[in-house]
Amino acid sequence: MISIQYSETFPVITHLNGTDHLAAYDIQVNASQSCSDDDQSQFALENRLISLYGIL
């Protein structure tokens, strides 16, 4: 899973759906999910997303 800090000038969706060399071409982001900043919550959310959608 790619971890990218949110930026008003360069949001995560732009990064992942972009057409430049920084983009990931095999996925499309349709929504984003927020969780708390602690590692345990982020890990639990990543596991739920992987269970739902496969390897991220």
Backbone atoms as SQL, in Angstrom:
CREATE TABLE atoms (id INTEGER PRIMARY KEY, chain TEXT, resi INTEGER, resn TEXT, atom TEXT, x REAL, y REAL, z REAL);
INSERT INTO atoms VALUES
  (1, 'A', 1, 'MET', 'N', 0.847, -1.165, 0.000),
  (2, 'A', 1, 'MET', 'CA', 0.000, 0.000, 0.000),
  (3, 'A', 1, 'MET', 'C', 0.893, 1.229, 0.000),
  (4, 'A', 2, 'ILE', 'N', 0.552, 2.177, -0.797),
  (5, 'A', 2, 'ILE', 'CA', 1.359, 3.391, -0.908),
  (6, 'A', 2, 'ILE', 'C', 0.911, 4.389, 0.156),
  (7, 'A', 3, 'SER', 'N', 1.836, 4.905, 0.927),
  (8, 'A', 3, 'SER', 'CA', 1.532, 5.928, 1.920),
  (9, 'A', 3, 'SER', 'C', 2.000, 7.272, 1.388),
  (10, 'A', 4, 'ILE', 'N', 1.081, 8.202, 1.264),
  (11, 'A', 4, 'ILE', 'CA', 1.393, 9.530, 0.740),
  (12, 'A', 4, 'ILE', 'C', 0.714, 10.545, 1.648),
  (13, 'A', 5, 'GLN', 'N', 1.432, 11.559, 2.063),
  (14, 'A', 5, 'GLN', 'CA', 0.838, 12.610, 2.873),
  (15, 'A', 5, 'GLN', 'C', -0.098, 13.445, 2.008),
  (16, 'A', 6, 'TYR', 'N', -1.267, 13.784, 2.556),
  (17, 'A', 6, 'TYR', 'CA', -2.226, 14.617, 1.827),
  (18, 'A', 6, 'TYR', 'C', -1.670, 16.022, 1.665),
  (19, 'A', 7, 'SER', 'N', -1.887, 16.597, 0.511),
  (20, 'A', 7, 'SER', 'CA', -1.460, 17.963, 0.228),
  (21, 'A', 7, 'SER', 'C', -2.558, 18.643, -0.570),
  (22, 'A', 8, 'GLU', 'N', -2.927, 19.855, -0.200),
  (23, 'A', 8, 'GLU', 'CA', -3.951, 20.601, -0.943),
  (24, 'A', 8, 'GLU', 'C', -3.543, 20.790, -2.399),
  (25, 'A', 9, 'THR', 'N', -2.256, 20.979, -2.643),
  (26, 'A', 9, 'THR', 'CA', -1.800, 21.231, -4.012),
  (27, 'A', 9, 'THR', 'C', -1.562, 19.958, -4.807),
  (28, 'A', 10, 'PHE', 'N', -1.413, 18.824, -4.127),
  (29, 'A', 10, 'PHE', 'CA', -1.149, 17.559, -4.820),
  (30, 'A', 10, 'PHE', 'C', -1.820, 16.423, -4.057),
  (31, 'A', 11, 'PRO', 'N', -3.164, 16.306, -4.167),
  (32, 'A', 11, 'PRO', 'CA', -3.869, 15.278, -3.408),
  (33, 'A', 11, 'PRO', 'C', -3.501, 13.867, -3.831),
  (34, 'A', 12, 'VAL', 'N', -3.753, 12.915, -2.957),
  (35, 'A', 12, 'VAL', 'CA', -3.414, 11.515, -3.203),
  (36, 'A', 12, 'VAL', 'C', -4.047, 11.014, -4.495),
  (37, 'A', 13, 'ILE', 'N', -5.308, 11.347, -4.745),
  (38, 'A', 13, 'ILE', 'CA', -5.990, 10.874, -5.951),
  (39, 'A', 13, 'ILE', 'C', -5.273, 11.365, -7.203),
  (40, 'A', 14, 'THR', 'N', -4.789, 12.595, -7.203),
  (41, 'A', 14, 'THR', 'CA', -4.035, 13.108, -8.348),
  (42, 'A', 14, 'THR', 'C', -2.764, 12.301, -8.543),
  (43, 'A', 15, 'HIS', 'N', -2.101, 11.974, -7.456),
  (44, 'A', 15, 'HIS', 'CA', -0.866, 11.196, -7.544),
  (45, 'A', 15, 'HIS', 'C', -1.121, 9.819, -8.151),
  (46, 'A', 16, 'LEU', 'N', -2.150, 9.123, -7.669),
  (47, 'A', 16, 'LEU', 'CA', -2.396, 7.760, -8.116),
  (48, 'A', 16, 'LEU', 'C', -3.059, 7.681, -9.485),
  (49, 'A', 17, 'ASN', 'N', -3.860, 8.682, -9.858),
  (50, 'A', 17, 'ASN', 'CA', -4.560, 8.654, -11.140),
  (51, 'A', 17, 'ASN', 'C', -3.881, 9.515, -12.198),
  (52, 'A', 18, 'GLY', 'N', -2.764, 10.123, -11.867),
  (53, 'A', 18, 'GLY', 'CA', -2.101, 11.034, -12.791),
  (54, 'A', 18, 'GLY', 'C', -1.546, 10.343, -14.024),
  (55, 'A', 19, 'THR', 'N', -1.108, 11.135, -14.975),
  (56, 'A', 19, 'THR', 'CA', -0.554, 10.586, -16.213),
  (57, 'A', 19, 'THR', 'C', 0.961, 10.744, -16.285),
  (58, 'A', 20, 'ASP', 'N', 1.576, 11.286, -15.245),
  (59, 'A', 20, 'ASP', 'CA', 3.029, 11.461, -15.256),
  (60, 'A', 20, 'ASP', 'C', 3.731, 10.210, -14.717),
  (61, 'A', 21, 'HIS', 'N', 5.042, 10.278, -14.581),
  (62, 'A', 21, 'HIS', 'CA', 5.823, 9.121, -14.148),
  (63, 'A', 21, 'HIS', 'C', 5.606, 8.749, -12.685),
  (64, 'A', 22, 'LEU', 'N', 4.974, 9.610, -11.906),
  (65, 'A', 22, 'LEU', 'CA', 4.733, 9.325, -10.494),
  (66, 'A', 22, 'LEU', 'C', 3.464, 8.511, -10.275),
  (67, 'A', 23, 'ALA', 'N', 2.647, 8.372, -11.299),
  (68, 'A', 23, 'ALA', 'CA', 1.345, 7.735, -11.135),
  (69, 'A', 23, 'ALA', 'C', 1.442, 6.216, -11.144),
  (70, 'A', 24, 'ALA', 'N', 0.494, 5.597, -10.499),
  (71, 'A', 24, 'ALA', 'CA', 0.332, 4.144, -10.572),
  (72, 'A', 24, 'ALA', 'C', -0.715, 3.883, -11.647),
  (73, 'A', 25, 'TYR', 'N', -0.338, 3.174, -12.689),
  (74, 'A', 25, 'TYR', 'CA', -1.207, 3.051, -13.854),
  (75, 'A', 25, 'TYR', 'C', -2.216, 1.914, -13.757),
  (76, 'A', 26, 'ASP', 'N', -2.058, 1.011, -12.808),
  (77, 'A', 26, 'ASP', 'CA', -2.931, -0.159, -12.761),
  (78, 'A', 26, 'ASP', 'C', -4.046, -0.051, -11.729),
  (79, 'A', 27, 'ILE', 'N', -4.233, 1.118, -11.125),
  (80, 'A', 27, 'ILE', 'CA', -5.316, 1.300, -10.167),
  (81, 'A', 27, 'ILE', 'C', -6.002, 2.628, -10.410),
  (82, 'A', 28, 'GLN', 'N', -7.192, 2.757, -9.877),
  (83, 'A', 28, 'GLN', 'CA', -7.908, 4.020, -9.911),
  (84, 'A', 28, 'GLN', 'C', -8.495, 4.254, -8.536),
  (85, 'A', 29, 'VAL', 'N', -8.314, 5.456, -8.006),
  (86, 'A', 29, 'VAL', 'CA', -8.853, 5.801, -6.700),
  (87, 'A', 29, 'VAL', 'C', -10.208, 6.460, -6.909),
  (88, 'A', 30, 'ASN', 'N', -11.228, 5.879, -6.309),
  (89, 'A', 30, 'ASN', 'CA', -12.574, 6.430, -6.407),
  (90, 'A', 30, 'ASN', 'C', -13.031, 7.078, -5.105),
  (91, 'A', 31, 'ALA', 'N', -12.359, 6.764, -4.034),
  (92, 'A', 31, 'ALA', 'CA', -12.712, 7.317, -2.729),
  (93, 'A', 31, 'ALA', 'C', -11.496, 7.204, -1.828),
  (94, 'A', 32, 'SER', 'N', -11.530, 7.909, -0.734),
  (95, 'A', 32, 'SER', 'CA', -10.448, 7.791, 0.237),
  (96, 'A', 32, 'SER', 'C', -11.053, 7.499, 1.604),
  (97, 'A', 33, 'GLN', 'N', -10.257, 6.935, 2.474),
  (98, 'A', 33, 'GLN', 'CA', -10.715, 6.551, 3.807),
  (99, 'A', 33, 'GLN', 'C', -9.772, 7.161, 4.827),
  (100, 'A', 34, 'SER', 'N', -10.317, 7.786, 5.845),
  (101, 'A', 34, 'SER', 'CA', -9.504, 8.377, 6.903),
  (102, 'A', 34, 'SER', 'C', -9.482, 7.473, 8.121),
  (103, 'A', 35, 'CYS', 'N', -8.371, 7.501, 8.825),
  (104, 'A', 35, 'CYS', 'CA', -8.274, 6.813, 10.109),
  (105, 'A', 35, 'CYS', 'C', -7.361, 7.645, 10.995),
  (106, 'A', 36, 'SER', 'N', -7.274, 7.255, 12.254),
  (107, 'A', 36, 'SER', 'CA', -6.427, 8.007, 13.172),
  (108, 'A', 36, 'SER', 'C', -4.957, 7.823, 12.798),
  (109, 'A', 37, 'ASP', 'N', -4.106, 8.641, 13.381),
  (110, 'A', 37, 'ASP', 'CA', -2.686, 8.645, 13.023),
  (111, 'A', 37, 'ASP', 'C', -1.871, 7.526, 13.658),
  (112, 'A', 38, 'ASP', 'N', -2.461, 6.777, 14.606),
  (113, 'A', 38, 'ASP', 'CA', -1.638, 5.758, 15.250),
  (114, 'A', 38, 'ASP', 'C', -1.458, 4.544, 14.338),
  (115, 'A', 39, 'ASP', 'N', -0.310, 3.915, 14.454),
  (116, 'A', 39, 'ASP', 'CA', 0.068, 2.809, 13.566),
  (117, 'A', 39, 'ASP', 'C', -0.897, 1.631, 13.636),
  (118, 'A', 40, 'GLN', 'N', -1.403, 1.329, 14.816),
  (119, 'A', 40, 'GLN', 'CA', -2.298, 0.181, 14.969),
  (120, 'A', 40, 'GLN', 'C', -3.598, 0.392, 14.189),
  (121, 'A', 41, 'SER', 'N', -4.168, 1.594, 14.238),
  (122, 'A', 41, 'SER', 'CA', -5.393, 1.888, 13.489),
  (123, 'A', 41, 'SER', 'C', -5.148, 1.844, 11.992),
  (124, 'A', 42, 'GLN', 'N', -4.020, 2.388, 11.542),
  (125, 'A', 42, 'GLN', 'CA', -3.689, 2.359, 10.120),
  (126, 'A', 42, 'GLN', 'C', -3.499, 0.928, 9.635),
  (127, 'A', 43, 'PHE', 'N', -2.826, 0.098, 10.423),
  (128, 'A', 43, 'PHE', 'CA', -2.603, -1.294, 10.060),
  (129, 'A', 43, 'PHE', 'C', -3.930, -2.051, 9.961),
  (130, 'A', 44, 'ALA', 'N', -4.830, -1.816, 10.926),
  (131, 'A', 44, 'ALA', 'CA', -6.136, -2.482, 10.916),
  (132, 'A', 44, 'ALA', 'C', -6.943, -2.069, 9.689),
  (133, 'A', 45, 'LEU', 'N', -6.919, -0.784, 9.343),
  (134, 'A', 45, 'LEU', 'CA', -7.643, -0.312, 8.161),
  (135, 'A', 45, 'LEU', 'C', -7.054, -0.909, 6.889),
  (136, 'A', 46, 'GLU', 'N', -5.732, -0.932, 6.774),
  (137, 'A', 46, 'GLU', 'CA', -5.092, -1.526, 5.598),
  (138, 'A', 46, 'GLU', 'C', -5.484, -2.994, 5.455),
  (139, 'A', 47, 'ASN', 'N', -5.529, -3.732, 6.559),
  (140, 'A', 47, 'ASN', 'CA', -5.933, -5.140, 6.504),
  (141, 'A', 47, 'ASN', 'C', -7.375, -5.298, 6.049),
  (142, 'A', 48, 'ARG', 'N', -8.267, -4.428, 6.515),
  (143, 'A', 48, 'ARG', 'CA', -9.666, -4.493, 6.073),
  (144, 'A', 48, 'ARG', 'C', -9.770, -4.201, 4.582),
  (145, 'A', 49, 'LEU', 'N', -9.036, -3.203, 4.102),
  (146, 'A', 49, 'LEU', 'CA', -9.071, -2.870, 2.672),
  (147, 'A', 49, 'LEU', 'C', -8.504, -4.004, 1.822),
  (148, 'A', 50, 'ILE', 'N', -7.423, -4.612, 2.286),
  (149, 'A', 50, 'ILE', 'CA', -6.832, -5.740, 1.555),
  (150, 'A', 50, 'ILE', 'C', -7.812, -6.907, 1.516),
  (151, 'A', 51, 'SER', 'N', -8.516, -7.152, 2.621),
  (152, 'A', 51, 'SER', 'CA', -9.508, -8.230, 2.646),
  (153, 'A', 51, 'SER', 'C', -10.641, -7.965, 1.661),
  (154, 'A', 52, 'LEU', 'N', -11.045, -6.711, 1.545),
  (155, 'A', 52, 'LEU', 'CA', -12.143, -6.360, 0.644),
  (156, 'A', 52, 'LEU', 'C', -11.730, -6.350, -0.820),
  (157, 'A', 53, 'TYR', 'N', -10.568, -5.790, -1.124),
  (158, 'A', 53, 'TYR', 'CA', -10.201, -5.505, -2.510),
  (159, 'A', 53, 'TYR', 'C', -9.001, -6.284, -3.027),
  (160, 'A', 54, 'GLY', 'N', -8.380, -7.079, -2.195),
  (161, 'A', 54, 'GLY', 'CA', -7.176, -7.785, -2.618),
  (162, 'A', 54, 'GLY', 'C', -5.944, -6.976, -2.274),
  (163, 'A', 55, 'ILE', 'N', -4.811, -7.354, -2.806),
  (164, 'A', 55, 'ILE', 'CA', -3.540, -6.692, -2.494),
  (165, 'A', 55, 'ILE', 'C', -3.558, -5.275, -3.025),
  (166, 'A', 56, 'LEU', 'N', -3.150, -4.334, -2.170),
  (167, 'A', 56, 'LEU', 'CA', -3.097, -2.921, -2.553),
  (168, 'A', 56, 'LEU', 'C', -1.675, -2.518, -2.833);
